[in-house]
Amino acid sequence: MGSSLFAAVSLAALVTASFDTNLNYHSPSRRHEGLGIDVPKVAKRSLVKRATPWDPSQLNFTHGVASGDPYPHSVILWTRIAPSLVNDGSNVTVSGNVPFYSHETEKYIKASPNPICVEYRVGTDGNFSTVVDKGTAYTTSDIDFTVKVEAKKLAPFKTYYYQFNVCGSNNKSPTGRTKTSPDHDDAVSKISLAVFSCSNYPMGYFNAYGNAARKDKVDFFVHLGDYIYEYSKGKIGKDQRAASPEKEIFSLYDYRTRLGQYRSDLDLRLAHQNFAWIPTWDDHEVANNVYRDGTSGMNNTEASFKKFGGISVDSRKMNAVRAYFEWMPIRQVDMDDNLRIWRSFKMGKLFDLIMLDTRNYDRSITTLDWNDDYIEKLKDDAGRSLMGSLQENWFYRQLSKSKERGAAWRIVGNQIIFSRMNNSAVYTNPLNADQWDGYTANRNRTLHHLYSNEISNTAFLAGDSHANWVSDLVWLDETPYDQVTGAGAIGVEFAGTAVTSTGYGAGRSIANSSDRSAGLVRDNRELQWAEGYYRGYYELHISPEELNARYYGSPSVAFRNPFEVSLANFTVKAGANHLQRNVANGSVESGALQRGKTVPTNLTLNTQTGTWNVTGFNQITKGGLEKHLKINDATPVPTITDNEILVQVHAMGLNPVDHKVTEGPMPLRLIGTNLTPGADFCGKVAKIGKNVNEFKVDEWVFGAKIGSLKDGTLAQYVAVPKQMVSSLPEGVKVEDAAGVGIVGLTAIQATKPNVKSGDSVFINGGSGGTGAIGIQIAKALGCNVTTTCSTPNVELCKSLGADEVIDYKKEDVVQALTSKGPTYSLIIDNIGSPPNLYKASSSFILPHGKFVQVGMTLSLGGLTQTGRNMLFPHILGGGKNSYQMIITKASVDDLGQLGLFMKEGKVKGVVDSVWEFEDAPKAFEKLKTGRAKGKVVVKVRQDEK
């Protein structure tokens, strides 16, 4: 009996110890032990008779592995081992009638009797020939099946490999790689960091993470926040990267699910698997513009509580923080109120990395969309703080202690732009009071501490803004500053663009975005470089002598790719306290320098192959334009000139040129990768320019925006020159008119100048967009029409008014026409096939007739044949009759004639299919089959009122 009791006690002790090993059972705050999972109860639950061990074959390492918060002798390791990808739905740990911030677990302890046992090992190589640490831990649904352990017994600044496995089985996780930090007093020659922020899953692929990981040029990854976004975007099943769950997130389950979805991105998983991370949160890990007492969408009022289904600001924060704590490889620091993430890392004598929380912890009220004027008046108030008194004073002490201990540099990981910033060049409001600009007293206290204590070699890092900014760190109101030399500065600021989230360059070309950046550096003395087009990240390479910052951009985040463009390099010499002049060696790839040139090269590194090339848009859109289309909700409403009309587009028609130009060899540099295709449209006038008298607001119009390569009509709003717009006749359907613009103008300009009533016209290709309209226009002009099409479209062409239809599947077109003799006054070739049509046309065209080429095969042979037709006389093998290559032109008169024909019922839009806005990629796929009977039309989603 005694031995049996002893065995039972020993088992209980072993189980409890294993649960304790998993840090995710602990409280996020060592001052608040009650916030942790009740480990004895979990252990007791695992010993009852109904607790059946999991079959290892039922379990999977669902989200890879991760590591973080490196110390000289330890590092945090993370994984998730679960029977399903689905996250745990329990919200008991942070909801219900329980004491504030209590994590009482009795209810769900009873519901989950089966703990999962995992073992971990840490070795000096990937084969684990030498294991330096190992252990066992349990996990359950209580913590979403996550495992977080502290690997110990490690040597400073050394690379290690680690792996998890289900106890007693060969079910193993991927092998991870990690690294410890140097010991506090170690003399280190160099440490490199990759710095990221703002990764919005629905807005694109996390190529930046993968590029940095594949290059393998840094020691640690630093994330400055907005690791996830809380709001809903996209529709699951339709949009490849729609947010999950398909709503704005509030509950613990919601936040767990969203974090899990982000971890499914292959490049993010690769980065976590191979590097130790040092992350902090920004606002979107909870909600937009979060502060001490609320967010932009929620506040501590009864109305807000009811609006969001009985959830308070504090409850939402607890849910978000709990999930973040479970999923991120971070340490349990000495937190207050379960919110402290601010902490520091001593990287030998080289630098101290000080990670702040300028969002959640104790921030005074910020801009909330409805109170911007109030915050603008309040921004200089001495009582305002971004961090709260406890953190703010801790921050100043860290800066002083870093100097006192002889660290060469101080690197401050902070969420938001520190430097003063006049944003009038890119935004309507020059002030962004959600940054340090809205907390000037806090910034002044920080600058005062740096200047008065002569704390040099300080670099602030920032994310949040979705753009690149590099500045000297200056107290402009109190100290002299020479922007030419940098004298008077106390440090530097490196702010980075987003991994995917859109910024002020959204929807613009690289050149246009760089022009806007030039306005920013013009308006801000300390700002030395600004860039808003690219998504990406930057690296910091830190040595005792200098700090080097290297910025990188991803040409496109619309699909997963390994391309990377080097944007700019900056150097700070130790003791200089400002950017080395000539800043960036006087030249950058994109954006604008205070003094220097922007020299675009588009020299692109393939991080998979290690090769450099000048990458064109045809390579970026490999797989077709439709593979890379995505809805960009951040696209600004276009501004219009005095001669333009702003149209709210209700429907638009696709044309082959919409994809053929963008998929061709057009240089990326000219048009950028943020393209909105489309020319045809039908919608309502939203705004008119000063010189526009022909239209009024809310009038229905249709037309074609001709000649625009990027700011097209597949958008909610489009700016269109007034000569490209016509009034929509009453009774004409929007979808019918949406596809008439380009094809109607082309057909009328090919036909009307070349015929008179009674003439015979041959239209090659009668069932496509231009041919279907062309048949009707020729008939409206009183002509006799012969056309060609395939067997399934014969009846369509006859219904449109064709007098004779040649089925090219059954007859040789040239022979059928030649047998008629000289008959036609006009031949319109919409397809460029058969290739000998023009050369043979002298047999069936009248002596003074004309051959008009509208379409052709986009191949070397097709282009060559068209060139011969245009240039070779008959004696050199060319045709006998007049040959014209039609180029569609904007014409108010021709659009008006189309409108009149539609009003009279002589011309109607021929629509093959109508697609929803979200299904535009499928609409392009349909168009590219070449089998559409008429126009492919997309209905454009309207804003909710």
C-alpha angles and dihedrals in degrees: 000000000000093000092048092052090048091052091051093049091048091052092050091050091049093050093047091049091051092050089049089055090066103079092202089076090060126088115266084231124054087202090058107047090166090072092070130089114275096251097185090054092048090049092047090050090055092057099055118107094251092059103106117185117245118256103242090223088064093058132080137187089237102185107026121239137299141185136196154150095058119207125183093262104020145032136190117252123197141187141147121231113184144148090239144019087238113104124234112273098206116118096174095110093068106021142058132056095319131129115281111286092356117150097202106171108184096113097053095034087070091050099056114049098158117082120191117230119215133178126205134195134189123206142175092240138027092258092056092229087153116036113197099177137011139164150154130252139172130222135186140177088275088082097028091263091289123148124205121174136168113238109211141180090061130146121240122269094359133135118241137179126220141185140182128213136181106260114270094003144089091240097122136177122232113279112260130205124215142162137217124227123249119268113267097258099034118128103232123187098202143357125182130203133192110213124206141171143167109029108180109187099204092048095063151302122312094241093149092066092050094046093053092045094050093048089052094198100135139064102219140016117229120197118195096195147273087096085157135014123227104210130089122255132167133004120274110239092026105049115053093217101031113155118261125243090039095235142052107294126242111143130074089250090052094054093044090051094048092049090048092051092052090050088058090072105107096218093050090049090049091051093049092047094055107033139048108240130214105195137173128183130249123193104288094064080076108012142307116300093355117185137166096294107023151331136255089275103032137044138170097272134113091243092055091046091054094042092058098046101265100313124130131211090251093050091050091050091050091051093049095045093047092052092045090050090051097047105036124076095236133132128249100252125186095282130183120215091356090284108094114117097144110114141138139235125208107216097194115276089316101082148329117235108211113193115200137193109217093164121045110020107072107327120159117238116298137191111304100180092258100055103046095122090051093050091048089058091043099047096096095048109130092221095061119106135178093203110025124244097283096053095036093056091043088054093053091047090051091053092050095044090050091056092044094053091052101249109166096220141021114213114191116201104205132160105227141044110282100188123083109266132194103198099181092114092065108017136043092237112055091203124074100191092180086075128062086285087077092053103046095156091057090048092048091051089051094048091045090054092050096046099039093047093041092233104173135181095047122154123188117207121203141177129168099089097079090227140085119256129170119186144164110249104243140165093217097180095053111026134050114250131190107204091193096058101018092235112156096036121123098203143324139272125219113190120181138210124245128276088233112335114114124248140183091303093060114133093006136107120255090250094051092047090051090052089056090048088055088059090054096053089045091056098043119059097198095044107099100175136013129180128173109169106074131069112215145092142259138238128222117207108192127193131159090259102045149354118230123195120196120190123206133188134200112225090215137006093183089099137011110276139149098228121128134176122205105230108179144335126216133188132202117191117217110264094013095096093202140067114286113255129258080055111225087355087288097290139081134178096230140001122031137292125214086234117008145053136287106223111180114205102156087216102168132196119215100213092198097056099023091231128135123221141155097254118208129202091258088065094045091052094046108156094035136292091274090064091062105039115118135164112255108201090183094065107124122234105261120252116230134219125228091270098045137089125217107222124196099217117223098172137000136191126228123231128190090246088064091073103020094064096045092045093048129083095286107145113252090223093066099054109012125219098277096088130163107198128205141080108193120078148161123195148106129300108252099175138357132212124243093260096047112103100149097076139040134209115278092021115137113241141169134195147115130278099218124197100015113129099186118008095068137159101265086099140086091250132024133181110226131182109247093241089064095058134078134179115264111241115240113262096025113123118241093231091050094051094042092076101038101081107082098026092043094050091045094049096045093047091048094047115028100060092047106048145050130201112291096028122129118238129192115206114192107209108022103175099059125086099272094037095051092052092039093058090053094046092049090050091047087054090054099255132144108239132209117180143171133230141141123279098267092054101048094098091047092056092047091050089055090057105267110157093204131017124199112205102215090197089064105027138044102246097211093048092048091052095042091054089064094057122214101346113132130080091192136025118194115192111198099171111032094234138148088039094217094055096107095042090051095042094094086075094062107020123087117251094257095034125122134229113214120194114207105158136021142176110274096225135103090261093048093049091046092050092050090050091052091049091053099042112025118086119219094261089059095049101279130124126277102227134072112284124201130181104209119224111190114235133195110257129171090197094052092047088049090051090051089051091051092049090051092048090051091048093242093117128033132177112260107216122192096183143342121223134192119248092253090053096057092118089058090048090056090049089054092048092050093054087074089222101099113129097217129330128351106221131195122204109220117226114244125222116258111253 
